[in-house]
Amino acid sequence: MQVRLDAIQEATERTRAMLRTTTAELAATKRRLRAAQKRLDEHTRMLSERLVAAQRSPDPGFICVVLNASSIRDFISREHFLKKVVEADTELLQAIERDKAEVERQKAILESRLQRQRELLRELSERGEEIRLMEEQQRQAILEIERNRAELEAMLEQQERDSEMVRAMLARLSSSPRRGTRLFRAWSGGYSLPVRGNVTSRFGYRMHPILGVYKMHTGVDIAAPYGSPVAAAAGGTVVYSGWLGGYGKAVIIDHGNGTSTLYGHCSKLLVKVGDEVRQGQEIAKVGSTGFSTGPHLHFEKRLNGVPVNPLH
């Protein structure tokens, strides 16, 4: 959304720049139109005065100029004056025609630029409304995040409490030396990943994408299709099978000597407390229960209840 909003705002700034240019051109066109109209009015006034003068003193014409000449020199002088008058009248009429054409041209330019100004103003109005709507959507999204922030913080706190609960439970179970010695032999044979898939989130501290704080991720997340089989990483005894807070449906297997594994967010549990399981035996199905954003297995390895990297 922010990218789209930035693009619209940049386009709006370009439109505003074009509007400023068009407005300046419009003002210049208005000035030229006023100047052309002023010249037209002046030349029209001069022509009007010339016509009035001609009515009051009728032009004697070429014959009268000849008859009234007192000499050849006077005749040439009178003829020259008459030609100048005619030329002046012709130039005045031509100037009026040019002025009329210029006035019409400037009017056409003015109307074109007025139309462009109206289009730019309409475009600005539409973009302004789009920006307003997008900013409102952004504001609502931020408010939604803020409303969910408390819920997210509570969820993370619950996860920490769930992890501590698992630690305490496993610490109590590890106090049985007889069972621990027997089960450790099964664990010492090694272990395998409980589900086939890609590790999408590793063990350790990571930045929460919304809260912006570092939180401990106590296991690894392995993406897998919903319903995929989840196998025991090693042989041991099921010490928990059921709903486990943010872990959703989960299984915990005690492998002895203080070592245990946890399988969270399952969709279906196939074992119960007290069951002896062997390495590779199916114990659950991949799901998205508890605090989960999609089908995956949350897999933990703990030593005396304390989370350790299950990939080591």
C-alpha positions as CSV (number, residue, x, y, z in Angstrom):
1,M,0.0,0.0,0.0
2,Q,2.8,2.4,0.9
3,V,4.5,2.0,-2.5
4,R,1.2,2.7,-4.3
5,L,0.6,5.8,-2.0
6,D,4.1,7.1,-2.7
7,A,3.6,6.7,-6.5
8,I,0.3,8.6,-6.3
9,Q,1.8,11.4,-4.2
10,E,4.7,11.7,-6.7
11,A,2.2,11.9,-9.6
12,T,0.3,14.5,-7.7
13,E,3.4,16.6,-7.3
14,R,4.1,16.4,-11.0
15,T,0.5,17.4,-11.7
16,R,0.8,20.4,-9.4
17,A,4.0,21.4,-11.2
18,M,2.2,21.2,-14.5
19,L,-0.7,23.2,-13.1
20,R,1.6,25.9,-11.9
21,T,3.1,26.1,-15.4
22,T,-0.3,26.1,-17.1
23,T,-1.5,28.8,-14.7
24,A,1.6,31.0,-15.5
25,E,1.0,30.4,-19.3
26,L,-2.7,31.3,-18.8
27,A,-1.8,34.6,-17.1
28,A,0.7,35.4,-19.9
29,T,-2.0,34.6,-22.5
30,K,-4.5,36.9,-20.8
31,R,-1.9,39.7,-20.9
32,R,-1.3,39.1,-24.6
33,L,-5.0,39.1,-25.3
34,R,-5.5,42.4,-23.4
35,A,-2.6,43.9,-25.4
36,A,-4.1,42.7,-28.7
37,Q,-7.5,43.9,-27.8
38,K,-6.1,47.3,-26.8
39,R,-4.3,47.6,-30.2
40,L,-7.5,46.6,-31.9
41,D,-9.5,49.2,-30.0
42,E,-6.9,51.9,-30.7
43,H,-6.8,51.2,-34.4
44,T,-10.6,51.0,-34.6
45,R,-10.8,54.4,-32.8
46,M,-8.3,55.9,-35.3
47,L,-10.3,54.5,-38.3
48,S,-13.5,55.9,-36.8
49,E,-11.9,59.3,-36.5
50,R,-10.7,59.1,-40.0
51,L,-14.1,58.3,-41.3
52,V,-15.7,61.2,-39.4
53,A,-13.0,63.5,-40.8
54,A,-13.7,62.2,-44.3
55,Q,-17.4,62.9,-43.9
56,R,-16.8,66.5,-42.8
57,S,-14.2,67.2,-45.5
58,P,-15.0,65.1,-48.6
59,D,-11.9,64.0,-50.5
60,P,-11.7,66.2,-53.6
61,G,-10.3,63.3,-55.6
62,F,-7.6,63.2,-58.2
63,I,-9.4,65.6,-60.7
64,C,-9.8,68.4,-58.1
65,V,-6.2,68.0,-57.1
66,V,-5.1,68.5,-60.7
67,L,-7.4,71.5,-61.3
68,N,-6.6,73.3,-58.1
69,A,-2.8,72.9,-58.5
70,S,-1.1,76.3,-59.0
71,S,1.9,74.7,-60.6
72,I,3.6,71.5,-61.5
73,R,5.5,71.5,-58.2
74,D,2.2,72.1,-56.4
75,F,0.5,69.3,-58.3
76,I,3.3,66.8,-57.5
77,S,3.1,67.8,-53.8
78,R,-0.7,67.4,-53.7
79,E,-0.5,64.0,-55.4
80,H,2.1,62.7,-53.0
81,F,0.0,63.8,-50.0
82,L,-3.1,62.1,-51.5
83,K,-1.1,58.8,-51.9
84,K,0.1,59.0,-48.3
85,V,-3.4,59.4,-47.1
86,V,-4.6,56.4,-49.0
87,E,-1.6,54.3,-47.9
88,A,-2.2,55.3,-44.2
89,D,-5.9,54.3,-44.5
90,T,-4.9,51.0,-46.1
91,E,-2.3,50.2,-43.4
92,L,-4.8,51.1,-40.7
93,L,-7.3,48.7,-42.2
94,Q,-4.7,46.0,-42.5
95,A,-3.6,46.6,-38.9
96,I,-7.2,46.2,-37.7
97,E,-7.5,42.9,-39.6
98,R,-4.2,41.7,-38.0
99,D,-5.4,42.8,-34.6
100,K,-8.7,40.9,-35.0
101,A,-6.9,37.8,-36.0
102,E,-4.5,38.1,-33.1
103,V,-7.3,38.6,-30.7
104,E,-9.1,35.4,-32.0
105,R,-5.8,33.4,-31.8
106,Q,-5.2,34.5,-28.2
107,K,-8.8,33.7,-27.3
108,A,-8.3,30.2,-28.7
109,I,-5.1,29.7,-26.8
110,L,-6.8,31.0,-23.6
111,E,-9.6,28.6,-23.9
112,S,-7.2,25.7,-24.6
113,R,-5.2,26.6,-21.4
114,L,-8.4,27.1,-19.4
115,Q,-9.5,23.6,-20.4
116,R,-6.1,22.1,-19.5
117,Q,-6.3,23.9,-16.1
118,R,-9.7,22.4,-15.5
119,E,-8.4,18.9,-16.4
120,L,-5.4,19.3,-14.0
121,L,-7.6,20.5,-11.2
122,R,-10.0,17.6,-11.7
123,E,-7.0,15.2,-11.8
124,L,-5.7,16.7,-8.5
125,S,-9.1,16.4,-6.9
126,E,-9.4,12.7,-7.9
127,R,-5.9,11.9,-6.7
128,G,-6.4,13.8,-3.5
129,E,-9.5,11.6,-2.8
130,E,-7.5,8.5,-3.6
131,I,-4.7,9.6,-1.3
132,R,-7.2,10.4,1.4
133,L,-8.8,6.9,1.1
134,M,-5.4,5.1,1.1
135,E,-4.2,7.1,4.1
136,E,-7.4,6.2,5.9
137,Q,-6.9,2.5,5.1
138,Q,-3.3,2.8,6.3
139,R,-4.5,4.5,9.5
140,Q,-7.1,1.7,10.1
141,A,-4.4,-0.9,9.5
142,I,-2.1,0.8,12.1
143,L,-5.0,0.9,14.5
144,E,-5.7,-2.7,13.9
145,I,-2.0,-3.6,14.6
146,E,-2.2,-1.5,17.8
147,R,-5.4,-3.2,18.8
148,N,-3.7,-6.6,18.2
149,R,-0.5,-5.6,19.9
150,A,-1.8,-6.3,23.4
151,E,-3.1,-9.6,22.2
152,L,0.2,-10.5,20.5
153,E,2.1,-9.6,23.7
154,A,-0.2,-11.7,25.8
155,M,0.2,-14.6,23.3
156,L,4.0,-14.4,23.6
157,E,3.8,-14.2,27.3
158,Q,1.6,-17.3,27.3
159,Q,4.1,-19.1,25.1
160,E,6.9,-18.2,27.6
161,R,4.7,-19.5,30.4
162,D,3.9,-22.7,28.4
163,S,7.7,-23.2,27.8
164,E,8.4,-22.7,31.5
165,M,5.6,-25.2,32.4
166,V,7.2,-27.8,30.1
167,R,10.6,-27.1,31.7
168,A,9.2,-27.6,35.2
169,M,7.4,-30.8,34.2
170,L,10.4,-32.3,32.5
171,A,12.6,-31.4,35.4
172,R,10.4,-33.3,37.7
173,L,10.4,-36.3,35.4
174,S,14.1,-36.3,35.0
175,S,14.4,-36.9,38.8
176,S,13.7,-40.7,38.3
177,P,17.2,-42.3,37.8
178,R,15.9,-45.8,37.1
179,R,13.7,-44.7,34.1
180,G,16.3,-42.2,32.9
181,T,19.1,-44.8,32.7
182,R,16.9,-47.3,30.8
183,L,15.7,-44.7,28.3
184,F,19.1,-43.1,27.7
185,R,20.3,-46.3,26.0
186,A,17.5,-45.7,23.3
187,W,18.5,-42.1,22.9
188,S,22.2,-42.8,22.6
189,G,21.5,-44.5,19.3
190,G,20.9,-41.1,17.7
191,Y,17.8,-39.4,16.4
192,S,16.2,-38.2,13.2
193,L,14.0,-35.3,12.2
194,P,10.4,-36.1,13.0
195,V,8.9,-34.9,9.7
196,R,10.0,-34.3,6.1
197,G,10.0,-30.6,5.1
198,N,12.0,-27.4,5.1
199,V,13.1,-25.7,8.3
200,T,11.4,-22.3,8.1
201,S,12.4,-21.0,11.5
202,R,15.5,-22.0,13.5
203,F,16.3,-22.2,17.1
204,G,17.4,-19.1,19.0
205,Y,16.5,-15.5,19.4
206,R,14.6,-13.8,16.6
207,M,13.0,-10.5,15.9
208,H,9.2,-10.5,16.2
209,P,7.9,-9.0,12.9
210,I,5.2,-6.9,14.5
211,L,6.3,-6.2,18.1
212,G,9.9,-5.5,17.0
213,V,11.4,-7.3,20.0
214,Y,13.8,-10.2,20.2
215,K,12.1,-13.4,21.5
216,M,13.6,-16.8,22.1
217,H,12.4,-19.5,19.7
218,T,12.8,-22.7,21.7
219,G,12.8,-25.1,18.8
220,V,12.7,-25.3,15.0
221,D,9.7,-25.0,12.7
222,I,9.4,-27.5,9.9
223,A,6.9,-26.7,7.1
224,A,5.0,-29.8,5.9
225,P,1.6,-30.4,4.4
226,Y,-1.4,-30.7,6.7
227,G,-1.8,-34.3,7.9
228,S,1.8,-35.4,7.2
229,P,3.1,-38.1,9.6
230,V,5.1,-37.0,12.6
231,A,7.6,-39.6,13.8
232,A,9.4,-40.0,17.1
233,A,12.9,-38.6,16.8
234,A,14.2,-41.4,19.1
235,G,12.8,-44.2,21.3
236,G,11.3,-43.2,24.6
237,T,8.2,-42.9,26.8
238,V,5.3,-40.5,26.1
239,V,5.0,-38.2,29.1
240,Y,2.5,-35.8,27.6
241,S,-0.1,-36.0,24.9
242,G,-2.8,-33.4,24.7
243,W,-3.5,-29.7,24.4
244,L,-0.5,-27.6,25.6
245,G,-1.5,-23.9,25.4
246,G,0.2,-22.1,22.6
247,Y,1.7,-25.4,21.4
248,G,-1.8,-26.6,20.5
249,K,-2.0,-30.4,20.3
250,A,1.4,-31.7,21.4
251,V,3.4,-34.8,22.3
252,I,6.4,-34.9,24.7
253,I,8.6,-37.9,24.7
254,D,11.1,-38.6,27.6
255,H,14.3,-40.2,26.2
256,G,16.0,-40.6,29.6
257,N,19.1,-38.9,31.1
258,G,17.2,-35.6,31.2
259,T,16.7,-35.5,27.4
260,S,13.2,-35.1,25.9
261,T,11.6,-33.9,22.6
262,L,8.4,-32.0,22.0
263,Y,6.2,-32.0,18.9
264,G,3.7,-29.1,18.7
265,H,0.8,-27.7,16.6
266,C,-0.3,-31.2,15.6
267,S,-3.7,-31.9,14.1
268,K,-4.1,-35.4,15.5
269,L,-2.3,-37.2,18.3
270,L,-1.8,-41.0,17.9
271,V,-0.2,-41.8,21.3
272,K,-1.1,-41.5,24.9
273,V,0.8,-40.9,28.1
274,G,2.7,-44.0,29.2
275,D,3.2,-45.4,25.6
276,E,6.6,-46.7,24.8
277,V,7.6,-45.6,21.3
278,R,10.5,-46.5,19.0
279,Q,12.5,-44.2,16.8
280,G,10.6,-43.5,13.5
281,Q,7.2,-44.6,14.9
282,E,4.3,-42.3,13.8
283,I,3.0,-40.4,16.9
284,A,1.0,-37.6,15.4
285,K,-0.1,-35.7,12.3
286,V,1.1,-32.2,11.2
287,G,-1.4,-29.4,11.8
288,S,-1.8,-25.8,12.8
289,T,-3.3,-25.8,16.3
290,G,-2.4,-23.4,19.0
291,F,-0.5,-20.2,18.1
292,S,0.3,-21.1,14.5
293,T,0.2,-19.3,11.2
294,G,0.0,-22.4,9.0
295,P,0.6,-26.2,8.8
296,H,4.0,-27.0,10.3
297,L,5.6,-28.9,13.1
298,H,7.3,-27.1,16.0
299,F,10.0,-29.5,17.2
300,E,12.0,-29.0,20.4
301,K,14.8,-30.9,22.1
302,R,15.3,-30.2,25.9
303,L,18.0,-31.2,28.3
304,N,16.8,-31.2,31.9
305,G,13.8,-29.1,30.7
306,V,16.0,-26.4,29.1
307,P,15.6,-25.9,25.3
308,V,18.7,-26.8,23.2
309,N,19.2,-26.7,19.5
310,P,17.5,-29.8,18.1
311,L,19.7,-29.7,15.0
312,H,22.9,-30.2,16.9
